[in-house]
Amino acid sequence: MSLDSIIKIVMKYWPLFLQGAGTTLLISIIGTVVGSIIGLIIGVIRTIPVPQRGLRRYAFNVINAILSVYVEVFRGTPMIVQAMVIYYGSMQAFDIDMNPLVAGIFIVSINTGAYMSEIVRGGIISIDKGQYEAAQAIGMSHIQTMANVVLPQVIRNILPATGNEFVINIKDTSVLNVISVTELYFQSKSVSGINFAYFDTFFVTSVIYFVMTFTVTRILRYVEKKMDGPDNYIMYANQMQVETPELALQRTKGKQDLEY
C-alpha cells in the first residue's frame, strides 16, 4: 500500500465510492426512521394493560403473541439471512420481483423495528409508576398518558440507543450486497475487482465508513445536548430584589426628597 496508489484509486473511482456511500446513507436513514416508528408503535402496544376478561383480553393476547414472534424472529436471525429469504424467497414463493433498493430498505426497516420495539418498551417501563398514577388521577386515558407524559420522556431517554442503531445500520447495509444492492461495500468490490488492489480499495472504504459513522455520532451528541438544555439554570426569582421593610423605607424617603 502506498499513498500514491490510494490517491489514484480515489481520483479515478470517486463516483463509484460516492454513489455507494449515498445509497448506504439513504438505506440507513430511511430504515432507521421507519424502524423507529415501527418500534415505537409496537413498544406502546406491548405495554398496554391487558383487560382482565372478555373478548378484548383474547384479542390482546393474540396481538401480543404475533408481535412477540416478529420481535424474536428478526432479533434472532442475521440480517444477511433475512435479506436472502425476503428477496429471493418472495420471488420463488410468491412470484414477487422486488427492486433491490426497495428490498434493502424494507429489510433494514423491519430489522430495526424489532430491536427498537424492545428499546422503546424498556424506556416505557423505566418511567416511574407515580407518573402513570398522577395522570390517571387527573382523568387521563392510557393514550393521553402515553402521548403527553410518557413518550416525550421515552424519546429523550432512548435517543442514544436510536443513534446506536443508526450507526449499526450504516455498517450492516454491507450485507445487502448479497441481493445486489449497490451500496458502498458492493461498489468497493467492483472497484477492487477492476484494479486488483484490494487493500488500498478497502482502506478507502473503511475511511468512508468511519467518516459517516463519526459524523452521525457527533450530530446525535449535539442533538442530545440541545434537548438536555443548559447545565445551569438561573431562576428568575433569584434575580429579583425582595423588598424588605428597610428597602421600602429608603424608597419612600428617596421619593420624598425628589418631591422636595
C-alpha positions in Angstrom: 0.0 0.0 0.0 1.2 3.5 -0.8 -0.3 6.9 -0.6 0.1 7.4 -4.3 -2.0 4.3 -5.1 -4.7 5.3 -2.7 -4.9 8.8 -4.2 -5.1 7.3 -7.7 -7.9 5.0 -6.7 -9.9 7.8 -5.1 -9.3 10.2 -8.1 -10.3 7.5 -10.6 -13.2 5.8 -8.9 -14.6 8.5 -6.6 -18.0 8.5 -8.5 -18.5 4.8 -7.5 -17.5 5.4 -3.9 -19.8 8.5 -3.8 -22.7 6.6 -5.3 -22.2 3.7 -2.9 -21.9 6.0 0.2 -25.1 7.8 -0.9 -27.0 4.5 -1.2 -25.7 3.4 2.2 -26.9 6.6 3.8 -30.2 6.5 2.0 -31.0 3.0 3.2 -29.7 3.7 6.7 -31.7 6.9 7.2 -35.0 5.6 5.9 -34.5 2.2 7.6 -33.8 3.8 10.9 -36.7 6.3 10.7 -39.2 3.7 9.6 -37.9 1.1 12.0 -38.1 3.6 14.9 -41.7 4.3 14.1 -42.4 0.6 13.9 -40.6 0.0 17.2 -42.5 2.9 18.8 -45.9 1.6 17.8 -45.0 -2.0 18.9 -43.4 -0.9 22.1 -46.6 1.1 23.1 -48.9 -1.7 22.1 -46.9 -4.2 24.2 -47.2 -2.0 27.3 -51.0 -1.5 27.1 -52.6 -3.0 30.2 -54.3 -6.3 29.2 -58.1 -6.4 30.1 -59.0 -8.8 32.8 -61.7 -10.7 30.9 -63.8 -10.9 27.8 -63.0 -10.9 24.1 -60.7 -7.9 24.4 -58.4 -9.9 26.6 -58.2 -12.7 24.0 -57.5 -10.2 21.2 -54.8 -8.5 23.2 -53.1 -11.9 23.9 -53.2 -12.8 20.2 -51.8 -9.4 19.1 -49.0 -9.6 21.7 -48.2 -13.2 20.6 -47.9 -12.1 17.0 -45.7 -9.1 17.9 -43.5 -11.3 20.2 -42.9 -13.8 17.3 -42.0 -10.9 15.0 -39.5 -9.4 17.5 -37.9 -12.8 18.4 -37.5 -13.9 14.8 -35.9 -10.7 13.5 -33.7 -10.3 16.6 -32.7 -13.9 16.5 -31.6 -14.3 12.9 -28.8 -12.5 10.9 -29.8 -9.7 8.6 -28.0 -11.3 5.7 -30.2 -14.4 6.1 -33.3 -12.2 6.3 -32.2 -10.5 3.1 -31.8 -13.8 1.2 -35.2 -15.1 2.5 -37.2 -12.0 1.8 -35.6 -11.1 -1.6 -35.1 -14.4 -3.2 -37.9 -16.2 -1.2 -40.5 -13.7 -2.2 -39.7 -14.4 -5.9 -39.7 -18.1 -5.5 -42.7 -18.5 -3.2 -44.9 -15.6 -4.3 -43.5 -14.6 -7.7 -42.8 -11.0 -6.4 -39.9 -9.3 -8.2 -38.7 -6.7 -5.7 -36.4 -3.9 -6.6 -33.1 -4.5 -4.7 -33.0 -1.0 -3.2 -36.7 -1.2 -2.1 -36.0 -4.7 -0.7 -32.9 -3.4 1.2 -34.9 -0.5 2.8 -37.7 -2.9 3.7 -35.2 -5.4 5.3 -33.4 -2.8 7.3 -36.7 -1.2 8.4 -38.3 -4.3 9.8 -35.0 -5.5 11.4 -34.6 -2.1 13.1 -38.2 -2.2 14.2 -37.7 -5.4 16.1 -34.7 -4.0 18.0 -36.3 -0.6 18.6 -39.5 -2.1 19.9 -37.6 -3.6 22.8 -35.7 -0.4 23.4 -39.0 1.6 23.5 -40.6 -1.0 25.8 -37.7 -0.8 28.2 -37.9 3.0 28.1 -41.6 3.0 28.9 -41.1 0.5 31.7 -38.3 2.7 33.2 -40.7 5.6 33.7 -41.7 6.0 37.3 -45.1 4.5 38.0 -46.1 7.5 40.0 -46.4 9.5 36.8 -48.9 7.0 35.5 -50.9 7.2 38.7 -50.8 11.0 38.7 -52.0 11.1 35.0 -54.9 8.7 35.9 -55.7 10.8 38.9 -56.4 13.8 36.7 -58.6 11.8 34.4 -56.1 10.9 31.5 -56.7 7.8 29.5 -53.8 5.4 28.7 -53.3 7.0 25.2 -53.3 10.5 26.7 -50.8 9.5 29.3 -48.6 8.0 26.7 -48.8 11.0 24.4 -48.4 13.8 26.9 -46.4 12.3 29.8 -44.5 9.1 29.0 -43.4 9.3 25.3 -41.7 12.7 25.5 -39.5 11.3 28.2 -39.0 8.0 26.5 -37.9 9.6 23.2 -35.2 11.6 25.0 -34.1 8.5 27.0 -33.8 6.2 24.0 -32.1 8.8 21.8 -28.6 7.3 22.4 -29.8 3.8 21.6 -31.5 5.1 18.5 -28.3 6.7 17.4 -26.5 3.5 18.0 -29.0 1.6 15.8 -28.4 4.2 13.1 -24.6 3.6 13.3 -25.2 -0.1 13.2 -27.4 0.2 10.1 -24.7 2.2 8.3 -22.3 -0.7 8.7 -24.9 -3.5 8.4 -26.0 -2.3 4.9 -22.9 -4.0 3.7 -24.7 -7.4 3.9 -27.2 -6.2 1.3 -24.6 -6.8 -1.4 -25.9 -10.4 -1.5 -29.1 -9.1 -3.1 -27.2 -6.8 -5.5 -27.9 -3.5 -3.6 -25.2 -1.1 -5.0 -24.2 0.2 -1.6 -20.7 1.2 -0.5 -19.3 -2.4 0.0 -20.8 -3.6 -3.3 -19.1 -0.7 -5.2 -15.8 -1.3 -3.3 -15.9 -4.9 -4.5 -16.5 -3.7 -8.0 -13.5 -1.3 -7.8 -11.2 -3.9 -6.3 -12.2 -6.4 -9.0 -11.1 -3.9 -11.6 -7.7 -2.8 -10.2 -7.0 -5.9 -8.0 -5.7 -3.5 -5.3 -7.8 -5.0 -2.6 -6.0 -3.5 0.4 -5.9 0.0 -1.0 -9.5 -0.1 -2.1 -10.9 -1.3 1.2 -8.7 1.0 3.1 -10.5 3.9 1.3 -13.8 2.1 2.1 -13.1 1.8 5.8 -12.2 5.5 5.9 -15.5 6.4 4.3 -17.4 4.2 6.7 -15.6 5.8 9.6 -16.3 9.3 8.4 -20.0 8.6 8.1 -20.4 6.9 11.5 -18.3 9.5 13.2 -20.3 12.4 11.7 -23.6 10.8 12.6 -22.4 10.2 16.2 -21.3 13.9 16.6 -24.6 15.1 15.2 -26.6 12.9 17.6 -24.5 14.1 20.5 -25.2 17.7 19.6 -28.9 16.9 19.4 -28.8 15.2 22.8 -27.1 18.3 24.3 -29.7 20.6 22.8 -32.5 18.5 24.2 -30.9 18.5 27.7 -30.8 22.3 27.7 -28.2 24.3 29.6 -26.3 22.8 32.5 -27.0 25.8 34.8 -30.4 27.2 35.3 -30.9 30.7 36.8 -34.3 31.1 38.5 -36.0 34.4 37.6 -37.0 34.9 41.2 -33.3 34.9 42.2 -32.7 37.9 40.0 -35.5 39.9 41.6 -34.6 42.0 44.7 -37.0 41.2 47.5 -38.3 44.4 49.1 -37.7 44.4 52.8 -39.2 47.0 55.2 -35.8 48.8 55.2 -35.8 49.0 51.4 -39.4 50.2 51.3 -38.4 53.0 53.8 -35.4 54.0 51.7 -37.6 54.1 48.6 -40.2 56.3 50.3 -37.6 58.6 51.6 -35.9 59.0 48.2 -39.3 59.8 46.6 -39.9 62.5 49.3 -36.5 64.0 48.7 -37.2 64.2 44.9 -40.6 65.9 45.5 -38.9 68.4 47.9 
